[in-house]
């Protein structure tokens, strides 16, 4: 599947399966969004810091990018794909993740909210 921008994309359910089998779930939202609520399996790297920290991302794993509704993560997934990573966008972002009933935790590990 591809999103509206032509970026390879996955649904929340597909993302869960990919993460279960070794993919990295990369949350590219800003700090205040992350602190309020994120997937317990996610790694946080704000979009604004991707360029300076891109070398930290694994090249041997699929990267599933997620943001609030899918716009920022689509841009990150496209840039990573263009640079040689296998990157996908999570369609609908954390809004779709939460709507699918998947876990969202705050920075303390308690139930969180998507902002």
Biopython code that builds the backbone (N, CA, C, O; Angstrom):
import numpy as np
from Bio.PDB.StructureBuilder import StructureBuilder

atoms = [
    (1, "UNK", "N", (0.842, -1.171, 0.000)),
    (1, "UNK", "CA", (0.000, 0.000, 0.000)),
    (1, "UNK", "C", (0.893, 1.242, 0.000)),
    (1, "UNK", "O", (2.000, 1.231, 0.538)),
    (2, "UNK", "N", (0.388, 2.305, -0.612)),
    (2, "UNK", "CA", (1.081, 3.601, -0.627)),
    (2, "UNK", "C", (0.117, 4.656, -0.097)),
    (2, "UNK", "O", (-1.094, 4.558, -0.293)),
    (3, "UNK", "N", (0.667, 5.667, 0.577)),
    (3, "UNK", "CA", (-0.188, 6.742, 1.066)),
    (3, "UNK", "C", (-0.448, 7.748, -0.051)),
    (3, "UNK", "O", (-0.042, 7.527, -1.192)),
    (4, "UNK", "N", (-1.118, 8.843, 0.270)),
    (4, "UNK", "CA", (-1.475, 9.844, -0.738)),
    (4, "UNK", "C", (-0.265, 10.482, -1.411)),
    (4, "UNK", "O", (-0.371, 11.001, -2.522)),
    (5, "UNK", "N", (0.883, 10.443, -0.740)),
    (5, "UNK", "CA", (2.110, 11.031, -1.298)),
    (5, "UNK", "C", (2.917, 10.023, -2.105)),
    (5, "UNK", "O", (3.976, 10.364, -2.632)),
    (6, "UNK", "N", (2.433, 8.781, -2.210)),
    (6, "UNK", "CA", (3.147, 7.750, -2.935)),
    (6, "UNK", "C", (4.206, 7.042, -2.120)),
    (6, "UNK", "O", (4.998, 6.270, -2.660)),
    (7, "UNK", "N", (4.226, 7.304, -0.805)),
    (7, "UNK", "CA", (5.196, 6.682, 0.096)),
    (7, "UNK", "C", (4.660, 5.315, 0.512)),
    (7, "UNK", "O", (3.483, 5.205, 0.854)),
    (8, "UNK", "N", (5.489, 4.272, 0.491)),
    (8, "UNK", "CA", (5.019, 2.979, 0.982)),
    (8, "UNK", "C", (4.476, 3.135, 2.404)),
    (8, "UNK", "O", (5.114, 3.746, 3.261)),
    (9, "UNK", "N", (3.289, 2.573, 2.640)),
    (9, "UNK", "CA", (2.608, 2.783, 3.909)),
    (9, "UNK", "C", (2.005, 1.495, 4.440)),
    (9, "UNK", "O", (1.747, 0.549, 3.696)),
    (10, "UNK", "N", (1.787, 1.487, 5.748)),
    (10, "UNK", "CA", (1.169, 0.350, 6.420)),
    (10, "UNK", "C", (0.091, 0.847, 7.373)),
    (10, "UNK", "O", (0.114, 1.996, 7.813)),
    (11, "UNK", "N", (-0.836, -0.021, 7.677)),
    (11, "UNK", "CA", (-1.881, 0.259, 8.661)),
    (11, "UNK", "C", (-1.309, 0.026, 10.058)),
    (11, "UNK", "O", (-0.229, -0.549, 10.195)),
    (12, "UNK", "N", (-2.022, 0.466, 11.091)),
    (12, "UNK", "CA", (-1.551, 0.171, 12.452)),
    (12, "UNK", "C", (-1.363, -1.331, 12.704)),
    (12, "UNK", "O", (-0.368, -1.738, 13.304)),
    (13, "UNK", "N", (-2.302, -2.139, 12.254)),
    (13, "UNK", "CA", (-2.177, -3.585, 12.452)),
    (13, "UNK", "C", (-0.963, -4.170, 11.748)),
    (13, "UNK", "O", (-0.272, -5.029, 12.295)),
    (14, "UNK", "N", (-0.706, -3.699, 10.532)),
    (14, "UNK", "CA", (0.476, -4.157, 9.801)),
    (14, "UNK", "C", (1.749, -3.688, 10.500)),
    (14, "UNK", "O", (2.741, -4.416, 10.547)),
    (15, "UNK", "N", (1.718, -2.478, 11.039)),
    (15, "UNK", "CA", (2.884, -1.957, 11.762)),
    (15, "UNK", "C", (3.193, -2.814, 12.982)),
    (15, "UNK", "O", (4.357, -3.111, 13.249)),
    (16, "UNK", "N", (2.162, -3.214, 13.725)),
    (16, "UNK", "CA", (2.358, -4.066, 14.904)),
    (16, "UNK", "C", (3.053, -5.355, 14.502)),
    (16, "UNK", "O", (3.988, -5.796, 15.171)),
    (17, "UNK", "N", (2.603, -5.954, 13.424)),
    (17, "UNK", "CA", (3.211, -7.210, 12.968)),
    (17, "UNK", "C", (4.659, -6.992, 12.534)),
    (17, "UNK", "O", (5.523, -7.813, 12.842)),
    (18, "UNK", "N", (4.932, -5.913, 11.834)),
    (18, "UNK", "CA", (6.303, -5.620, 11.422)),
    (18, "UNK", "C", (7.213, -5.411, 12.632)),
    (18, "UNK", "O", (8.335, -5.917, 12.659)),
    (19, "UNK", "N", (6.737, -4.673, 13.624)),
    (19, "UNK", "CA", (7.527, -4.442, 14.840)),
    (19, "UNK", "C", (7.755, -5.762, 15.567)),
    (19, "UNK", "O", (8.845, -6.024, 16.074)),
    (20, "UNK", "N", (6.720, -6.582, 15.612)),
    (20, "UNK", "CA", (6.850, -7.890, 16.278)),
    (20, "UNK", "C", (7.933, -8.747, 15.619)),
    (20, "UNK", "O", (8.569, -9.569, 16.280)),
    (21, "UNK", "N", (8.135, -8.553, 14.333)),
    (21, "UNK", "CA", (9.128, -9.354, 13.612)),
    (21, "UNK", "C", (10.444, -8.603, 13.380)),
    (21, "UNK", "O", (11.271, -9.034, 12.577)),
    (22, "UNK", "N", (10.638, -7.478, 14.085)),
    (22, "UNK", "CA", (11.950, -6.836, 14.056)),
    (22, "UNK", "C", (12.048, -5.437, 13.508)),
    (22, "UNK", "O", (13.121, -4.837, 13.572)),
    (23, "UNK", "N", (10.967, -4.884, 12.967)),
    (23, "UNK", "CA", (11.032, -3.518, 12.449)),
    (23, "UNK", "C", (11.154, -2.521, 13.599)),
    (23, "UNK", "O", (10.775, -2.815, 14.733)),
    (24, "UNK", "N", (11.684, -1.350, 13.294)),
    (24, "UNK", "CA", (11.782, -0.253, 14.249)),
    (24, "UNK", "C", (10.608, 0.679, 14.037)),
    (24, "UNK", "O", (10.382, 1.149, 12.922)),
    (25, "UNK", "N", (9.854, 0.954, 15.100)),
    (25, "UNK", "CA", (8.784, 1.939, 15.059)),
    (25, "UNK", "C", (9.392, 3.261, 15.491)),
    (25, "UNK", "O", (9.764, 3.427, 16.652)),
    (26, "UNK", "N", (9.493, 4.204, 14.561)),
    (26, "UNK", "CA", (10.165, 5.473, 14.790)),
    (26, "UNK", "C", (9.141, 6.594, 14.890)),
    (26, "UNK", "O", (8.509, 6.959, 13.898)),
    (27, "UNK", "N", (8.979, 7.136, 16.087)),
    (27, "UNK", "CA", (8.045, 8.230, 16.339)),
    (27, "UNK", "C", (8.778, 9.545, 16.089)),
    (27, "UNK", "O", (9.739, 9.868, 16.787)),
    (28, "UNK", "N", (8.321, 10.300, 15.093)),
    (28, "UNK", "CA", (9.020, 11.520, 14.690)),
    (28, "UNK", "C", (8.340, 12.788, 15.210)),
    (28, "UNK", "O", (8.649, 13.888, 14.752)),
    (29, "UNK", "N", (7.426, 12.643, 16.155)),
    (29, "UNK", "CA", (6.735, 13.807, 16.720)),
    (29, "UNK", "C", (7.654, 14.566, 17.670)),
    (29, "UNK", "O", (8.714, 14.081, 18.064)),
    (30, "UNK", "N", (7.219, 15.756, 18.022)),
    (30, "UNK", "CA", (7.992, 16.600, 18.934)),
    (30, "UNK", "C", (7.891, 16.078, 20.368)),
    (30, "UNK", "O", (7.034, 15.254, 20.686)),
    (31, "UNK", "N", (8.782, 16.575, 21.221)),
    (31, "UNK", "CA", (8.884, 16.080, 22.596)),
    (31, "UNK", "C", (7.565, 16.122, 23.348)),
    (31, "UNK", "O", (7.207, 15.141, 24.001)),
    (32, "UNK", "N", (6.828, 17.228, 23.279)),
    (32, "UNK", "CA", (5.575, 17.336, 24.048)),
    (32, "UNK", "C", (4.540, 16.313, 23.589)),
    (32, "UNK", "O", (3.733, 15.851, 24.395)),
    (33, "UNK", "N", (4.551, 15.954, 22.306)),
    (33, "UNK", "CA", (3.632, 14.940, 21.796)),
    (33, "UNK", "C", (4.025, 13.557, 22.318)),
    (33, "UNK", "O", (3.172, 12.776, 22.737)),
    (34, "UNK", "N", (5.318, 13.269, 22.286)),
    (34, "UNK", "CA", (5.851, 11.992, 22.759)),
    (34, "UNK", "C", (5.533, 11.789, 24.233)),
    (34, "UNK", "O", (5.057, 10.725, 24.629)),
    (35, "UNK", "N", (5.798, 12.814, 25.048)),
    (35, "UNK", "CA", (5.608, 12.711, 26.492)),
    (35, "UNK", "C", (4.148, 12.400, 26.828)),
    (35, "UNK", "O", (3.877, 11.615, 27.737)),
    (36, "UNK", "N", (3.211, 13.007, 26.101)),
    (36, "UNK", "CA", (1.787, 12.805, 26.373)),
    (36, "UNK", "C", (1.329, 11.391, 26.043)),
    (36, "UNK", "O", (0.509, 10.821, 26.763)),
    (37, "UNK", "N", (1.852, 10.819, 24.958)),
    (37, "UNK", "CA", (1.429, 9.469, 24.600)),
    (37, "UNK", "C", (2.099, 8.955, 23.355)),
    (37, "UNK", "O", (2.176, 9.646, 22.339)),
    (38, "UNK", "N", (2.588, 7.723, 23.444)),
    (38, "UNK", "CA", (3.281, 7.072, 22.332)),
    (38, "UNK", "C", (3.117, 5.562, 22.451)),
    (38, "UNK", "O", (2.667, 5.059, 23.480)),
    (39, "UNK", "N", (3.476, 4.856, 21.415)),
    (39, "UNK", "CA", (3.481, 3.401, 21.473)),
    (39, "UNK", "C", (4.597, 2.943, 22.401)),
    (39, "UNK", "O", (5.701, 3.483, 22.341)),
    (40, "UNK", "N", (4.333, 1.955, 23.262)),
    (40, "UNK", "CA", (5.394, 1.473, 24.145)),
    (40, "UNK", "C", (6.595, 0.898, 23.391)),
    (40, "UNK", "O", (7.698, 0.845, 23.936)),
    (41, "UNK", "N", (6.394, 0.473, 22.156)),
    (41, "UNK", "CA", (7.475, -0.126, 21.369)),
    (41, "UNK", "C", (8.283, 0.890, 20.576)),
    (41, "UNK", "O", (9.296, 0.536, 19.972)),
    (42, "UNK", "N", (7.853, 2.140, 20.567)),
    (42, "UNK", "CA", (8.459, 3.140, 19.684)),
    (42, "UNK", "C", (9.777, 3.686, 20.205)),
    (42, "UNK", "O", (10.050, 3.690, 21.405)),
    (43, "UNK", "N", (10.583, 4.146, 19.258)),
    (43, "UNK", "CA", (11.794, 4.910, 19.517)),
    (43, "UNK", "C", (11.487, 6.340, 19.106)),
    (43, "UNK", "O", (10.887, 6.572, 18.057)),
    (44, "UNK", "N", (11.892, 7.289, 19.920)),
    (44, "UNK", "CA", (11.588, 8.692, 19.641)),
    (44, "UNK", "C", (12.785, 9.400, 19.012)),
    (44, "UNK", "O", (13.892, 9.382, 19.549)),
    (45, "UNK", "N", (12.539, 10.017, 17.876)),
    (45, "UNK", "CA", (13.524, 10.872, 17.219)),
    (45, "UNK", "C", (12.736, 11.927, 16.451)),
    (45, "UNK", "O", (12.260, 11.659, 15.348)),
    (46, "UNK", "N", (12.592, 13.129, 17.023)),
    (46, "UNK", "CA", (11.784, 14.162, 16.370)),
    (46, "UNK", "C", (12.252, 14.450, 14.947)),
    (46, "UNK", "O", (13.444, 14.406, 14.645)),
    (47, "UNK", "N", (11.294, 14.743, 14.093)),
    (47, "UNK", "CA", (11.593, 15.071, 12.698)),
    (47, "UNK", "C", (12.659, 16.158, 12.605)),
    (47, "UNK", "O", (13.519, 16.113, 11.726)),
    (48, "UNK", "N", (12.605, 17.118, 13.496)),
    (48, "UNK", "CA", (13.547, 18.236, 13.464)),
    (48, "UNK", "C", (14.988, 17.817, 13.750)),
    (48, "UNK", "O", (15.914, 18.595, 13.523)),
    (49, "UNK", "N", (15.186, 16.595, 14.247)),
    (49, "UNK", "CA", (16.539, 16.130, 14.571)),
    (49, "UNK", "C", (17.003, 14.972, 13.695)),
    (49, "UNK", "O", (18.113, 14.469, 13.872)),
    (50, "UNK", "N", (16.171, 14.547, 12.758)),
    (50, "UNK", "CA", (16.513, 13.401, 11.906)),
    (50, "UNK", "C", (17.834, 13.635, 11.169)),
    (50, "UNK", "O", (18.706, 12.766, 11.183)),
    (51, "UNK", "N", (17.988, 14.772, 10.539)),
    (51, "UNK", "CA", (19.187, 15.023, 9.721)),
    (51, "UNK", "C", (20.461, 14.888, 10.534)),
    (51, "UNK", "O", (21.440, 14.318, 10.051)),
    (52, "UNK", "N", (20.471, 15.395, 11.751)),
    (52, "UNK", "CA", (21.689, 15.341, 12.563)),
    (52, "UNK", "C", (21.924, 13.976, 13.200)),
    (52, "UNK", "O", (23.040, 13.679, 13.625)),
    (53, "UNK", "N", (20.890, 13.144, 13.272)),
    (53, "UNK", "CA", (21.043, 11.857, 13.946)),
    (53, "UNK", "C", (20.727, 10.653, 13.056)),
    (53, "UNK", "O", (20.586, 9.535, 13.552)),
    (54, "UNK", "N", (20.617, 10.876, 11.756)),
    (54, "UNK", "CA", (20.232, 9.810, 10.838)),
    (54, "UNK", "C", (21.178, 8.611, 10.900)),
    (54, "UNK", "O", (20.751, 7.479, 10.673)),
    (55, "UNK", "N", (22.432, 8.840, 11.199)),
    (55, "UNK", "CA", (23.398, 7.733, 11.262)),
    (55, "UNK", "C", (23.081, 6.752, 12.381)),
    (55, "UNK", "O", (23.576, 5.625, 12.365)),
    (56, "UNK", "N", (22.271, 7.155, 13.348)),
    (56, "UNK", "CA", (21.877, 6.270, 14.451)),
    (56, "UNK", "C", (20.823, 5.253, 14.029)),
    (56, "UNK", "O", (20.596, 4.267, 14.730)),
    (57, "UNK", "N", (20.185, 5.483, 12.902)),
    (57, "UNK", "CA", (19.106, 4.592, 12.468)),
    (57, "UNK", "C", (19.680, 3.344, 11.808)),
    (57, "UNK", "O", (20.610, 3.433, 11.006)),
    (58, "UNK", "N", (19.127, 2.180, 12.145)),
    (58, "UNK", "CA", (19.648, 0.934, 11.580)),
    (58, "UNK", "C", (19.308, 0.791, 10.103)),
    (58, "UNK", "O", (18.197, 1.096, 9.671)),
    (59, "UNK", "N", (20.273, 0.329, 9.354)),
    (59, "UNK", "CA", (20.040, 0.081, 7.926)),
    (59, "UNK", "C", (19.599, -1.357, 7.668)),
    (59, "UNK", "O", (19.183, -1.689, 6.558)),
    (60, "UNK", "N", (19.686, -2.205, 8.682)),
    (60, "UNK", "CA", (19.363, -3.612, 8.506)),
    (60, "UNK", "C", (17.964, -3.972, 9.006)),
    (60, "UNK", "O", (17.626, -5.152, 9.098)),
    (61, "UNK", "N", (17.155, -2.974, 9.325)),
    (61, "UNK", "CA", (15.787, -3.206, 9.782)),
    (61, "UNK", "C", (14.839, -2.282, 9.021)),
    (61, "UNK", "O", (15.207, -1.171, 8.639)),
    (62, "UNK", "N", (13.629, -2.754, 8.812)),
    (62, "UNK", "CA", (12.592, -1.882, 8.276)),
    (62, "UNK", "C", (12.271, -0.831, 9.335)),
    (62, "UNK", "O", (12.228, -1.131, 10.529)),
    (63, "UNK", "N", (12.048, 0.397, 8.887)),
    (63, "UNK", "CA", (11.676, 1.484, 9.797)),
    (63, "UNK", "C", (10.258, 1.913, 9.456)),
    (63, "UNK", "O", (9.966, 2.301, 8.325)),
    (64, "UNK", "N", (9.382, 1.838, 10.451)),
    (64, "UNK", "CA", (8.007, 2.300, 10.302)),
    (64, "UNK", "C", (7.924, 3.652, 10.998)),
    (64, "UNK", "O", (8.059, 3.737, 12.219)),
    (65, "UNK", "N", (7.702, 4.699, 10.226)),
    (65, "UNK", "CA", (7.661, 6.069, 10.758)),
    (65, "UNK", "C", (6.231, 6.428, 11.146)),
    (65, "UNK", "O", (5.278, 6.101, 10.439)),
    (66, "UNK", "N", (6.100, 7.109, 12.289)),
    (66, "UNK", "CA", (4.777, 7.516, 12.772)),
    (66, "UNK", "C", (4.846, 8.932, 13.335)),
    (66, "UNK", "O", (5.833, 9.319, 13.961)),
    (67, "UNK", "N", (3.778, 9.702, 13.101)),
    (67, "UNK", "CA", (3.628, 11.022, 13.709)),
    (67, "UNK", "C", (2.194, 11.129, 14.209)),
    (67, "UNK", "O", (1.603, 10.112, 14.571)),
    (68, "UNK", "N", (1.625, 12.307, 14.240)),
    (68, "UNK", "CA", (0.267, 12.476, 14.759)),
    (68, "UNK", "C", (-0.780, 11.894, 13.801)),
    (68, "UNK", "O", (-1.577, 11.045, 14.202)),
    (69, "UNK", "N", (-0.785, 12.344, 12.538)),
    (69, "UNK", "CA", (-1.773, 11.848, 11.572)),
    (69, "UNK", "C", (-1.160, 11.305, 10.286)),
    (69, "UNK", "O", (-1.895, 10.844, 9.414)),
    (70, "UNK", "N", (0.155, 11.345, 10.143)),
    (70, "UNK", "CA", (0.806, 10.723, 9.001)),
    (70, "UNK", "C", (1.529, 11.641, 8.039)),
    (70, "UNK", "O", (2.191, 11.150, 7.124)),
    (71, "UNK", "N", (1.436, 12.950, 8.201)),
    (71, "UNK", "CA", (2.098, 13.869, 7.282)),
    (71, "UNK", "C", (3.593, 13.965, 7.477)),
    (71, "UNK", "O", (4.361, 13.780, 6.533)),
    (72, "UNK", "N", (4.010, 14.253, 8.694)),
    (72, "UNK", "CA", (5.447, 14.361, 8.980)),
    (72, "UNK", "C", (6.136, 13.021, 8.773)),
    (72, "UNK", "O", (7.233, 12.956, 8.218)),
    (73, "UNK", "N", (5.487, 11.954, 9.223)),
    (73, "UNK", "CA", (6.109, 10.634, 9.090)),
    (73, "UNK", "C", (6.226, 10.222, 7.623)),
    (73, "UNK", "O", (7.162, 9.508, 7.262)),
    (74, "UNK", "N", (5.296, 10.658, 6.774)),
    (74, "UNK", "CA", (5.403, 10.371, 5.337)),
    (74, "UNK", "C", (6.634, 11.056, 4.761)),
    (74, "UNK", "O", (7.359, 10.472, 3.956)),
    (75, "UNK", "N", (6.867, 12.304, 5.178)),
    (75, "UNK", "CA", (8.041, 13.032, 4.689)),
    (75, "UNK", "C", (9.333, 12.364, 5.152)),
    (75, "UNK", "O", (10.285, 12.249, 4.380)),
    (76, "UNK", "N", (9.368, 11.927, 6.406)),
    (76, "UNK", "CA", (10.559, 11.251, 6.932)),
    (76, "UNK", "C", (10.757, 9.914, 6.223)),
    (76, "UNK", "O", (11.876, 9.580, 5.832)),
    (77, "UNK", "N", (9.685, 9.151, 6.054)),
    (77, "UNK", "CA", (9.789, 7.856, 5.379)),
    (77, "UNK", "C", (10.289, 8.038, 3.945)),
    (77, "UNK", "O", (11.116, 7.259, 3.471)),
    (78, "UNK", "N", (9.791, 9.059, 3.258)),
    (78, "UNK", "CA", (10.240, 9.321, 1.881)),
    (78, "UNK", "C", (11.720, 9.677, 1.853)),
    (78, "UNK", "O", (12.464, 9.171, 1.013)),
    (79, "UNK", "N", (12.149, 10.540, 2.761)),
    (79, "UNK", "CA", (13.558, 10.939, 2.803)),
    (79, "UNK", "C", (14.459, 9.755, 3.133)),
    (79, "UNK", "O", (15.513, 9.581, 2.521)),
    (80, "UNK", "N", (14.045, 8.948, 4.096)),
    (80, "UNK", "CA", (14.846, 7.769, 4.451)),
    (80, "UNK", "C", (14.903, 6.784, 3.290)),
    (80, "UNK", "O", (15.961, 6.226, 2.998)),
    (81, "UNK", "N", (13.775, 6.569, 2.631)),
    (81, "UNK", "CA", (13.745, 5.660, 1.473)),
    (81, "UNK", "C", (14.672, 6.151, 0.377)),
    (81, "UNK", "O", (15.416, 5.374, -0.221)),
    (82, "UNK", "N", (14.617, 7.457, 0.119)),
    (82, "UNK", "CA", (15.485, 8.042, -0.918)),
    (82, "UNK", "C", (16.964, 7.876, -0.565)),
    (82, "UNK", "O", (17.814, 7.821, -1.453)),
    (83, "UNK", "N", (17.270, 7.797, 0.735)),
    (83, "UNK", "CA", (18.661, 7.667, 1.191)),
    (83, "UNK", "C", (19.079, 6.210, 1.393)),
    (83, "UNK", "O", (20.183, 5.942, 1.868)),
    (84, "UNK", "N", (18.209, 5.277, 1.037)),
    (84, "UNK", "CA", (18.599, 3.873, 1.071)),
    (84, "UNK", "C", (18.051, 3.028, 2.200)),
    (84, "UNK", "O", (18.323, 1.829, 2.245)),
    (85, "UNK", "N", (17.292, 3.606, 3.113)),
    (85, "UNK", "CA", (16.670, 2.816, 4.175)),
    (85, "UNK", "C", (15.389, 2.192, 3.636)),
    (85, "UNK", "O", (14.792, 2.701, 2.687)),
    (86, "UNK", "N", (14.973, 1.093, 4.243)),
    (86, "UNK", "CA", (13.657, 0.533, 3.951)),
    (86, "UNK", "C", (12.702, 1.157, 4.960)),
    (86, "UNK", "O", (12.617, 0.704, 6.102)),
    (87, "UNK", "N", (11.982, 2.197, 4.538)),
    (87, "UNK", "CA", (11.132, 2.960, 5.444)),
    (87, "UNK", "C", (9.699, 2.997, 4.940)),
    (87, "UNK", "O", (9.447, 3.088, 3.739)),
    (88, "UNK", "N", (8.779, 2.927, 5.868)),
    (88, "UNK", "CA", (7.347, 2.939, 5.585)),
    (88, "UNK", "C", (6.677, 3.998, 6.446)),
    (88, "UNK", "O", (7.194, 4.378, 7.497)),
    (89, "UNK", "N", (5.532, 4.465, 5.995)),
    (89, "UNK", "CA", (4.745, 5.417, 6.769)),
    (89, "UNK", "C", (3.568, 4.696, 7.415)),
    (89, "UNK", "O", (2.919, 3.865, 6.779)),
    (90, "UNK", "N", (3.298, 5.011, 8.669)),
    (90, "UNK", "CA", (2.118, 4.469, 9.341)),
    (90, "UNK", "C", (0.942, 5.373, 8.987)),
    (90, "UNK", "O", (0.845, 6.493, 9.488)),
    (91, "UNK", "N", (0.061, 4.896, 8.137)),
    (91, "UNK", "CA", (-1.089, 5.658, 7.668)),
    (91, "UNK", "C", (-1.976, 6.068, 8.840)),
    (91, "UNK", "O", (-2.373, 5.231, 9.651)),
    (92, "UNK", "N", (-2.278, 7.348, 8.920)),
    (92, "UNK", "CA", (-3.145, 7.851, 9.983)),
    (92, "UNK", "C", (-2.437, 8.150, 11.286)),
    (92, "UNK", "O", (-3.048, 8.673, 12.217)),
    (93, "UNK", "N", (-1.156, 7.825, 11.366)),
    (93, "UNK", "CA", (-0.337, 8.157, 12.527)),
    (93, "UNK", "C", (-0.850, 7.611, 13.853)),
    (93, "UNK", "O", (-1.560, 6.607, 13.903)),
    (94, "UNK", "N", (-0.471, 8.300, 14.921)),
    (94, "UNK", "CA", (-0.873, 7.870, 16.265)),
    (94, "UNK", "C", (-2.379, 7.968, 16.472)),
    (94, "UNK", "O", (-2.935, 7.256, 17.308)),
    (95, "UNK", "N", (-3.042, 8.840, 15.720)),
    (95, "UNK", "CA", (-4.513, 8.898, 15.797)),
    (95, "UNK", "C", (-5.087, 7.543, 15.371)),
    (95, "UNK", "O", (-5.963, 7.006, 16.049)),
    (96, "UNK", "N", (-4.606, 6.991, 14.265)),
    (96, "UNK", "CA", (-5.087, 5.694, 13.785)),
    (96, "UNK", "C", (-4.655, 4.576, 14.726)),
    (96, "UNK", "O", (-5.406, 3.629, 14.959)),
    (97, "UNK", "N", (-3.443, 4.689, 15.266)),
    (97, "UNK", "CA", (-2.931, 3.696, 16.216)),
    (97, "UNK", "C", (-3.870, 3.586, 17.415)),
    (97, "UNK", "O", (-4.296, 2.493, 17.788)),
    (98, "UNK", "N", (-4.188, 4.744, 18.014)),
    (98, "UNK", "CA", (-5.064, 4.757, 19.186)),
    (98, "UNK", "C", (-6.474, 4.301, 18.821)),
    (98, "UNK", "O", (-7.101, 3.564, 19.582)),
    (99, "UNK", "N", (-6.981, 4.733, 17.659)),
    (99, "UNK", "CA", (-8.322, 4.343, 17.221)),
    (99, "UNK", "C", (-8.433, 2.836, 17.007)),
    (99, "UNK", "O", (-9.513, 2.260, 17.139)),
    (100, "UNK", "N", (-7.304, 2.200, 16.675)),
    (100, "UNK", "CA", (-7.286, 0.743, 16.482)),
    (100, "UNK", "C", (-7.229, -0.005, 17.817)),
    (100, "UNK", "O", (-7.208, -1.236, 17.842)),
    (101, "UNK", "N", (-7.203, 0.741, 18.923)),
    (101, "UNK", "CA", (-7.167, 0.116, 20.243)),
    (101, "UNK", "C", (-5.794, -0.340, 20.671)),
    (101, "UNK", "O", (-5.664, -1.128, 21.608)),
    (102, "UNK", "N", (-4.768, 0.143, 19.999)),
    (102, "UNK", "CA", (-3.394, -0.246, 20.340)),
    (102, "UNK", "C", (-2.904, 0.608, 21.504)),
    (102, "UNK", "O", (-3.388, 1.723, 21.696)),
    (103, "UNK", "N", (-1.954, 0.101, 22.281)),
    (103, "UNK", "CA", (-1.547, 0.804, 23.498)),
    (103, "UNK", "C", (-0.867, 2.142, 23.245)),
    (103, "UNK", "O", (-0.072, 2.300, 22.319)),
    (104, "UNK", "N", (-1.208, 3.094, 24.097)),
    (104, "UNK", "CA", (-0.593, 4.422, 24.109)),
    (104, "UNK", "C", (-0.218, 4.694, 25.557)),
    (104, "UNK", "O", (-1.069, 4.649, 26.446)),
    (105, "UNK", "N", (1.063, 4.978, 25.792)),
    (105, "UNK", "CA", (1.539, 5.245, 27.150)),
    (105, "UNK", "C", (2.198, 6.620, 27.200)),
    (105, "UNK", "O", (2.691, 7.129, 26.193)),
    (106, "UNK", "N", (2.193, 7.209, 28.400)),
    (106, "UNK", "CA", (2.895, 8.479, 28.562)),
    (106, "UNK", "C", (4.353, 8.210, 28.896)),
    (106, "UNK", "O", (4.792, 7.061, 28.887)),
    (107, "UNK", "N", (5.091, 9.247, 29.185)),
    (107, "UNK", "CA", (6.531, 9.102, 29.436)),
    (107, "UNK", "C", (6.833, 8.298, 30.700)),
    (107, "UNK", "O", (7.962, 7.850, 30.898)),
    (108, "UNK", "N", (5.827, 8.115, 31.553)),
    (108, "UNK", "CA", (6.011, 7.329, 32.782)),
    (108, "UNK", "C", (5.513, 5.888, 32.631)),
    (108, "UNK", "O", (5.591, 5.104, 33.577)),
    (109, "UNK", "N", (5.002, 5.540, 31.446)),
    (109, "UNK", "CA", (4.512, 4.198, 31.216)),
    (109, "UNK", "C", (3.055, 4.016, 31.587)),
    (109, "UNK", "O", (2.522, 2.914, 31.458)),
    (110, "UNK", "N", (2.391, 5.079, 32.047)),
    (110, "UNK", "CA", (0.953, 5.019, 32.349)),
    (110, "UNK", "C", (0.156, 5.267, 31.064)),
    (110, "UNK", "O", (0.715, 5.733, 30.071)),
    (111, "UNK", "N", (-1.141, 4.958, 31.077)),
    (111, "UNK", "CA", (-1.947, 5.236, 29.881)),
    (111, "UNK", "C", (-1.790, 6.697, 29.442)),
    (111, "UNK", "O", (-1.887, 7.617, 30.255)),
    (112, "UNK", "N", (-1.550, 6.885, 28.167)),
    (112, "UNK", "CA", (-1.307, 8.214, 27.619)),
    (112, "UNK", "C", (-2.379, 8.649, 26.663)),
    (112, "UNK", "O", (-3.341, 7.923, 26.414)),
    (113, "UNK", "N", (-2.210, 9.838, 26.127)),
    (113, "UNK", "CA", (-3.134, 10.397, 25.145)),
    (113, "UNK", "C", (-2.350, 10.878, 23.927)),
    (113, "UNK", "O", (-1.172, 11.222, 24.019)),
    (114, "UNK", "N", (-3.021, 10.892, 22.808)),
    (114, "UNK", "CA", (-2.400, 11.376, 21.575)),
    (114, "UNK", "C", (-2.732, 12.852, 21.434)),
    (114, "UNK", "O", (-3.901, 13.236, 21.372)),
    (115, "UNK", "N", (-1.682, 13.683, 21.385)),
    (115, "UNK", "CA", (-1.876, 15.129, 21.204)),
    (115, "UNK", "C", (-1.161, 15.602, 19.967)),
    (115, "UNK", "O", (-1.205, 16.789, 19.644)),
]
sb = StructureBuilder()
sb.init_structure("model")
sb.init_model(0)
sb.init_chain("A")
sb.init_seg("    ")
for serial, (resi, resn, name, xyz) in enumerate(atoms, 1):
    if name == "N":
        sb.init_residue(resn, " ", resi, " ")
    sb.init_atom(name, np.array(xyz, "f"), 0.0, 1.0, " ", f" {name:<3s}", serial, name[0])
structure = sb.get_structure()
